Amino acid sequence: MEKSKISWSFWFSVGFGYFTFGAITNVAGAIVPKIRETYSVSASLSIVLAAVFFIAYGLTSLPWGFFMTEQGKKKALIYSTLVTILGVLMFASIPGFVMNMLAMFLCGVGVTGIQVVLNPLVNDISDSAKYSRNLTICMVLMGAGSYMAPQLVTLIKSLSLPWTFSYWVFSVLGLIMLAGIASQKFPKAETQEKALENEQDAKTEKKEENLVLQLITKEPLIYLYALGIFLYVGVEVGIANSIGFYLEDKFEVSKLMGETAEAVKNTAVSNYWGALLLGRLISSAYLDKISNRLAIKVHSVLALVFIAIAVTAKDVNTVLWALPAVAFCISIMFPTIYSLTTNNFEDKYSDPISSVLCTAIIGGAFIGPLIAKVAEATQGTAAVPSWDTGFIIAFVCYAYLFIVSLLPAQKKGITHDAEHQTDIDEIENELVHK
């Protein structure tokens, strides 16, 4: 199938897939307060339930990649969508904290597979000159799903439906996605090119294994860069999942705003993800004009300033703009740290670096629960978690991101000017799917 002949329905199916997995992934910030209320568990346990989503990512991204290579993108996308549908149906229909956690894990397994397939699929169906633009559009659709999901929880409450009903909606979205994908004729890989790749892989397999071993045993500097990805992903998700608790426990928005309190909390989560998306779109206009190190320095310092404003705020309105401002500032970290890491090691380590940094995404499963644990451990006599203290963890994470910009290069003769920057869209795609 020629790229110029890709049908609008194929593009719709791909775009709808991005929207769907964005919604399922980032609804957590709106539902973790409901989990605490429904099952009478601590805030940290509620966030742990959401965090298992990222444990699934860390455990299954490589297996999905192997499956896609062996069975093809269409089959991998169908199976991963089926797993996602199973997870959301299970969450919607079977109550209980443990069952919800298992369902969340299944959602994570399925969404991981969807992500593993979709970005390279966009490359397959895009002209080379339009790939970055098309991937950006798809990421915007994912952001739209992230923004919509917390608002959906608010709408469901206004209809006097249980909060778990949002997962019935996700089931419908998953079924629409499945029908769209299953009905498409996927472009075939060029046989000759595939044969050449297989031959090359067979010749270099041992060499690549040795390079991975060399990287993780002889280049300890890689762990400092990987820690940057671990902390970035962790604090991004951790803040989002703590917003509802923060507004409720510190400012008592339910007493302050009555029936509108939940809508305010869910909108705050939506605005956080919306600011993250807006930051990525706006930063794409200038990231190619400054060095990675400078970008990380400036954005991490601004994130530190805004998180300090949030935790010292005396009124809720300040927090409602300060936390989205934090998201806006950290939006560039994911691809920029990867680009910095790749450019600071020898070229032969490019693929092994991707594998190491991809594994570090599992940080999304740890920082959020840690923030909540610290908040609970420092609560006062009123037995209300001290989220201001918990957010010190976020402050430490942003401070470390600044340190990442100061890490030395492994290879000599590195220049850090904008001319040596790697395309931001290609970086993000490569990290998620290698």
C-alpha positions as CSV (number, residue, x, y, z in Angstrom):
1,M,0.0,0.0,0.0
2,E,1.5,3.4,-1.0
3,K,1.7,6.0,1.7
4,S,-0.1,8.5,-0.6
5,K,-3.1,6.1,-0.8
6,I,-3.6,5.6,3.0
7,S,-7.4,6.1,3.5
8,W,-8.9,8.7,5.8
9,S,-10.5,5.8,7.7
10,F,-7.1,4.4,8.5
11,W,-5.9,7.8,9.7
12,F,-9.1,8.1,11.8
13,S,-8.5,4.7,13.4
14,V,-4.9,5.6,14.3
15,G,-5.9,9.0,15.7
16,F,-8.8,7.5,17.6
17,G,-6.3,5.0,19.1
18,Y,-4.2,7.8,20.4
19,F,-7.2,9.6,21.9
20,T,-8.4,6.4,23.5
21,F,-5.1,5.3,25.2
22,G,-4.5,8.9,26.3
23,A,-7.9,8.9,28.1
24,I,-7.4,5.5,29.7
25,T,-3.9,6.4,30.9
26,N,-4.6,9.7,32.4
27,V,-8.0,9.3,34.0
28,A,-6.1,8.2,37.1
29,G,-5.7,11.6,38.6
30,A,-9.5,12.0,38.8
31,I,-10.3,8.5,40.1
32,V,-7.7,8.0,42.8
33,P,-9.6,10.2,45.3
34,K,-12.7,8.2,44.5
35,I,-10.8,5.0,45.2
36,R,-9.9,6.4,48.7
37,E,-13.5,7.2,49.4
38,T,-15.0,4.0,48.0
39,Y,-12.6,1.5,49.6
40,S,-11.6,3.5,52.7
41,V,-7.9,3.1,52.0
42,S,-5.0,5.6,52.4
43,A,-4.0,8.0,49.7
44,S,-0.8,6.2,49.2
45,L,-2.6,2.9,48.5
46,S,-5.0,4.7,46.2
47,I,-2.0,6.0,44.2
48,V,-0.4,2.6,44.2
49,L,-3.5,1.2,42.5
50,A,-3.0,3.8,39.7
51,A,0.8,3.2,39.6
52,V,0.6,-0.5,38.7
53,F,-0.3,0.8,35.2
54,F,3.3,1.9,34.8
55,I,4.7,-1.3,36.3
56,A,2.9,-3.1,33.4
57,Y,4.6,-0.7,31.1
58,G,8.0,-1.5,32.5
59,L,7.4,-5.3,32.3
60,T,5.7,-5.6,28.9
61,S,7.1,-3.0,26.5
62,L,9.9,-5.2,25.2
63,P,7.7,-8.4,24.9
64,W,5.1,-6.3,22.9
65,G,8.0,-5.2,20.7
66,F,9.1,-8.7,20.1
67,F,5.5,-9.8,19.4
68,M,5.1,-6.9,16.9
69,T,8.3,-7.9,15.1
70,E,7.2,-11.5,14.8
71,Q,3.5,-11.2,14.1
72,G,3.1,-7.8,12.5
73,K,1.6,-4.5,13.6
74,K,-2.0,-5.3,12.9
75,K,-2.1,-8.5,15.0
76,A,-0.1,-6.8,17.8
77,L,-2.5,-3.8,17.8
78,I,-5.6,-6.1,17.8
79,Y,-4.4,-8.2,20.7
80,S,-3.2,-5.2,22.7
81,T,-6.6,-3.5,22.2
82,L,-8.4,-6.7,23.3
83,V,-6.3,-6.8,26.5
84,T,-7.1,-3.1,27.1
85,I,-10.9,-3.8,26.6
86,L,-10.7,-6.7,29.0
87,G,-9.0,-4.5,31.6
88,V,-11.5,-1.7,31.4
89,L,-14.5,-4.1,31.4
90,M,-13.1,-5.8,34.4
91,F,-12.6,-2.4,36.2
92,A,-16.2,-1.4,35.3
93,S,-17.9,-4.6,36.3
94,I,-16.0,-6.2,39.2
95,P,-15.8,-4.0,42.3
96,G,-13.1,-4.3,45.0
97,F,-9.7,-2.8,45.6
98,V,-7.7,-5.8,44.6
99,M,-9.8,-6.5,41.5
100,N,-9.5,-2.9,40.5
101,M,-5.7,-3.1,40.8
102,L,-5.6,-6.3,38.7
103,A,-7.8,-4.5,36.1
104,M,-5.5,-1.5,36.1
105,F,-2.6,-3.7,35.5
106,L,-4.4,-5.3,32.5
107,C,-5.2,-1.8,31.2
108,G,-1.5,-1.0,31.5
109,V,-0.4,-4.2,29.6
110,G,-2.9,-3.4,26.8
111,V,-2.1,0.3,26.5
112,T,1.6,-0.5,26.5
113,G,1.1,-2.7,23.4
114,I,-1.0,0.0,21.7
115,Q,1.7,2.6,22.2
116,V,4.4,0.2,21.0
117,V,2.6,-0.2,17.7
118,L,1.1,3.1,17.0
119,N,4.1,5.4,16.8
120,P,6.0,3.2,14.3
121,L,2.7,2.7,12.4
122,V,2.5,6.5,12.0
123,N,5.9,6.3,10.4
124,D,4.8,3.5,8.1
125,I,1.9,5.5,6.7
126,S,3.5,8.9,6.6
127,D,5.6,10.5,3.9
128,S,9.1,11.1,5.4
129,A,8.7,14.9,5.2
130,K,5.3,14.8,7.0
131,Y,6.2,12.2,9.7
132,S,7.0,14.7,12.5
133,R,3.9,16.7,11.7
134,N,1.7,13.7,11.7
135,L,3.2,12.3,14.9
136,T,2.7,15.7,16.6
137,I,-1.0,15.7,15.5
138,C,-1.4,12.2,17.0
139,M,0.2,13.3,20.2
140,V,-2.2,16.2,20.3
141,L,-5.0,13.7,20.1
142,M,-3.5,11.8,22.9
143,G,-3.4,15.0,24.9
144,A,-7.0,15.6,24.1
145,G,-7.9,12.2,25.5
146,S,-5.9,13.0,28.6
147,Y,-7.7,16.3,29.0
148,M,-11.2,14.8,28.4
149,A,-10.9,11.9,30.8
150,P,-11.2,13.8,34.1
151,Q,-14.0,15.9,32.7
152,L,-15.8,12.6,31.9
153,V,-15.7,11.6,35.5
154,T,-17.3,15.0,36.4
155,L,-20.0,14.4,33.8
156,I,-20.8,11.0,35.0
157,K,-21.3,12.3,38.6
158,S,-23.6,15.0,37.3
159,L,-25.7,12.1,35.7
160,S,-25.9,10.4,39.2
161,L,-23.9,7.4,37.9
162,P,-21.1,5.6,39.8
163,W,-17.6,6.8,39.0
164,T,-16.7,3.4,37.6
165,F,-19.1,4.1,34.8
166,S,-16.3,6.0,33.1
167,Y,-14.7,2.6,32.4
168,W,-17.8,1.5,30.5
169,V,-17.3,4.5,28.3
170,F,-13.7,3.4,27.8
171,S,-15.0,0.0,26.9
172,V,-17.0,1.5,24.1
173,L,-14.1,3.6,22.9
174,G,-11.9,0.4,22.9
175,L,-14.5,-1.5,20.9
176,I,-14.7,1.4,18.3
177,M,-11.0,1.4,18.1
178,L,-10.9,-2.4,17.7
179,A,-13.5,-2.3,14.9
180,G,-11.6,0.5,13.1
181,I,-8.2,-1.3,13.3
182,A,-9.5,-4.7,12.4
183,S,-11.2,-3.4,9.2
184,Q,-8.0,-1.7,7.9
185,K,-5.5,-3.2,5.4
186,F,-2.2,-2.4,6.9
187,P,0.8,-1.5,4.7
188,K,3.2,-4.3,4.1
189,A,6.8,-4.0,4.9
190,E,9.1,-4.2,1.9
191,T,10.2,-7.8,1.7
192,Q,13.7,-7.1,0.5
193,E,14.3,-4.5,3.2
194,K,13.0,-6.8,5.8
195,A,15.2,-9.7,4.6
196,L,18.2,-7.3,4.7
197,E,17.4,-6.2,8.2
198,N,17.0,-9.8,9.4
199,E,20.3,-10.7,7.9
200,Q,22.0,-7.8,9.5
201,D,20.3,-8.6,12.8
202,A,21.6,-12.1,12.6
203,K,25.2,-10.9,12.0
204,T,25.2,-8.3,14.8
205,E,23.0,-10.0,17.5
206,K,26.0,-11.0,19.5
207,K,27.6,-7.6,19.0
208,E,24.5,-5.8,20.2
209,E,24.3,-8.0,23.3
210,N,27.9,-7.1,24.1
211,L,27.2,-3.4,23.6
212,V,24.3,-3.6,26.1
213,L,26.6,-5.4,28.5
214,Q,29.4,-2.9,27.9
215,L,27.1,0.1,28.5
216,I,25.6,-1.2,31.8
217,T,28.9,-2.5,33.2
218,K,31.5,-0.1,31.9
219,E,29.7,3.2,31.7
220,P,28.2,3.9,35.1
221,L,27.4,7.4,34.0
222,I,24.4,6.0,32.1
223,Y,22.6,5.3,35.4
224,L,22.7,9.0,36.3
225,Y,21.0,9.9,33.0
226,A,18.5,7.0,33.4
227,L,17.7,8.3,36.9
228,G,16.6,11.6,35.2
229,I,14.0,9.7,33.1
230,F,12.9,7.7,36.1
231,L,12.3,10.8,38.3
232,Y,10.8,12.8,35.4
233,V,8.2,10.2,34.5
234,G,7.6,9.5,38.2
235,V,7.0,13.1,39.3
236,E,4.9,13.9,36.2
237,V,2.5,11.2,37.0
238,G,2.8,11.6,40.8
239,I,1.8,15.2,40.8
240,A,-1.2,14.5,38.6
241,N,-2.4,11.7,40.8
242,S,-2.0,13.9,43.9
243,I,-3.8,17.0,42.8
244,G,-7.3,15.9,44.0
245,F,-6.0,14.9,47.4
246,Y,-4.0,18.1,47.7
247,L,-7.0,20.3,47.0
248,E,-9.2,18.3,49.3
249,D,-6.9,17.8,52.3
250,K,-5.1,21.2,52.3
251,F,-7.9,23.5,51.2
252,E,-11.0,21.4,52.0
253,V,-12.6,22.2,48.7
254,S,-15.6,20.0,49.4
255,K,-16.5,22.3,52.3
256,L,-15.5,25.4,50.5
257,M,-17.3,24.7,47.2
258,G,-19.9,22.1,48.0
259,E,-21.3,20.2,45.0
260,T,-18.9,21.9,42.6
261,A,-15.8,20.7,44.4
262,E,-15.4,17.5,42.5
263,A,-15.7,19.3,39.2
264,V,-13.0,21.7,40.4
265,K,-10.7,18.9,41.3
266,N,-11.2,17.1,38.0
267,T,-10.8,20.3,36.0
268,A,-7.5,20.9,37.9
269,V,-6.2,17.5,36.7
270,S,-7.4,18.2,33.2
271,N,-5.6,21.5,33.2
272,Y,-2.4,19.8,34.4
273,W,-2.4,17.5,31.4
274,G,-3.5,20.3,29.1
275,A,-0.6,22.5,30.2
276,L,1.8,19.6,29.6
277,L,0.5,19.3,26.0
278,L,0.6,23.0,25.5
279,G,4.2,23.1,26.7
280,R,5.2,20.5,24.2
281,L,3.6,22.3,21.3
282,I,5.0,25.7,22.2
283,S,8.5,24.4,23.1
284,S,8.8,22.8,19.6
285,A,9.2,26.3,18.2
286,Y,12.4,27.0,20.1
287,L,14.0,23.7,21.3
288,D,15.9,23.4,18.0
289,K,17.4,26.9,18.7
290,I,18.9,26.2,22.1
291,S,21.0,23.4,23.6
292,N,19.5,20.5,25.5
293,R,21.5,21.5,28.6
294,L,20.2,25.0,28.6
295,A,16.6,23.9,28.0
296,I,16.8,21.5,30.9
297,K,18.3,24.1,33.2
298,V,15.7,26.8,32.4
299,H,12.7,24.5,32.6
300,S,13.8,22.7,35.8
301,V,14.4,26.0,37.6
302,L,11.0,27.3,36.5
303,A,9.4,24.0,37.7
304,L,11.1,24.5,41.1
305,V,9.8,28.0,41.3
306,F,6.2,27.0,40.5
307,I,6.2,24.0,42.8
308,A,7.4,26.3,45.6
309,I,4.6,28.7,44.8
310,A,2.1,25.9,45.0
311,V,3.2,24.4,48.3
312,T,3.4,27.9,50.0
313,A,0.1,29.1,48.6
314,K,-2.5,30.2,51.1
315,D,-5.4,30.1,48.7
316,V,-6.7,27.5,46.3
317,N,-6.8,29.8,43.3
318,T,-3.0,30.1,43.4
319,V,-2.6,26.3,43.4
320,L,-5.0,26.0,40.5
321,W,-2.6,27.9,38.2
322,A,0.7,27.0,39.8
323,L,0.4,23.2,39.2
324,P,-0.4,23.5,35.5
325,A,2.5,25.9,35.3
326,V,4.7,23.1,36.7
327,A,3.4,20.7,34.0
328,F,4.1,23.3,31.3
329,C,7.7,23.6,32.5
330,I,8.5,19.9,32.7
331,S,6.9,19.1,29.4
332,I,10.2,19.1,27.5
333,M,12.1,16.8,29.8
334,F,11.2,13.4,28.3
335,P,12.7,13.9,24.8
336,T,15.3,16.4,25.8
337,I,17.0,14.2,28.5
338,Y,17.0,11.3,26.0
339,S,18.6,13.5,23.3
340,L,21.2,14.8,25.8
341,T,22.0,11.2,26.8
342,T,22.4,9.9,23.3
343,N,24.6,12.9,22.2
344,N,26.9,12.4,25.2
345,F,27.8,8.8,24.6
346,E,29.5,7.1,21.7
347,D,27.3,6.4,18.7
348,K,27.7,2.7,19.1
349,Y,25.6,2.9,22.3
350,S,22.6,4.5,20.7
351,D,20.4,1.3,20.8
352,P,21.5,0.1,24.2
353,I,20.8,3.6,25.6
354,S,17.3,3.5,24.3
355,S,16.7,0.2,26.1
356,V,18.0,1.5,29.4
357,L,16.1,4.7,29.3
358,C,12.9,3.0,28.2
359,T,13.1,0.7,31.3
360,A,13.4,3.8,33.5
361,I,9.9,4.9,32.5
362,I,8.8,2.5,35.3
363,G,9.5,5.5,37.6
364,G,5.8,6.3,37.1
365,A,5.0,3.5,39.5
366,F,7.1,4.8,42.4
367,I,7.3,8.5,42.9
368,G,3.5,9.1,43.3
369,P,3.2,6.6,46.1
370,L,6.3,8.0,47.7
371,I,4.8,11.5,47.7
372,A,1.7,10.2,49.4
373,K,3.7,8.1,51.9
374,V,5.7,11.2,52.9
375,A,2.5,13.2,53.2
376,E,0.9,10.6,55.4
377,A,4.0,10.1,57.6
378,T,4.2,13.9,58.3
379,Q,0.5,14.4,59.0
380,G,-0.5,16.4,62.0
381,T,-2.8,15.7,64.9
382,A,-5.8,16.1,62.6
383,A,-4.7,12.9,60.7
384,V,-4.7,14.8,57.4
385,P,-1.8,14.1,55.1
386,S,0.7,16.9,54.8
387,W,0.9,17.2,51.0
388,D,3.1,20.3,51.2
389,T,5.7,18.1,52.8
390,G,5.0,15.3,50.4
391,F,5.7,17.6,47.5
392,I,9.2,18.1,48.7
393,I,9.8,14.8,46.8
394,A,8.7,16.6,43.7
395,F,11.1,19.5,44.5
396,V,14.0,17.0,44.9
397,C,13.1,15.4,41.5
398,Y,13.1,18.8,39.7
399,A,16.4,19.7,41.4
400,Y,17.9,16.4,40.1
401,L,16.7,17.2,36.6
402,F,18.8,20.4,36.8
403,I,21.8,18.3,37.9
404,V,21.2,16.1,34.7
405,S,22.1,19.2,32.6
406,L,25.5,19.3,34.4
407,L,26.5,15.7,33.9
408,P,29.7,15.2,31.9
409,A,29.8,13.6,28.5
410,Q,31.1,10.1,28.3
411,K,32.9,10.8,25.0
412,K,35.3,13.6,24.3
413,G,34.8,16.4,21.9
414,I,31.1,16.8,22.4
415,T,29.5,20.0,21.4
416,H,26.2,21.1,22.9
417,D,24.9,23.7,20.4
418,A,21.5,23.6,18.8
419,E,23.0,22.3,15.5
420,H,23.6,18.9,17.1
421,Q,20.1,18.6,18.5
422,T,18.1,15.5,17.5
423,D,14.6,16.0,16.2
424,I,12.3,16.0,19.2
425,D,9.5,13.9,17.7
426,E,12.0,11.2,16.5
427,I,13.5,11.1,19.9
428,E,10.2,10.6,21.8
429,N,9.1,7.9,19.3
430,E,12.4,6.0,19.5
431,L,12.5,6.0,23.3
432,V,8.9,4.7,23.6
433,H,9.2,1.9,21.1
434,K,12.7,0.5,21.1
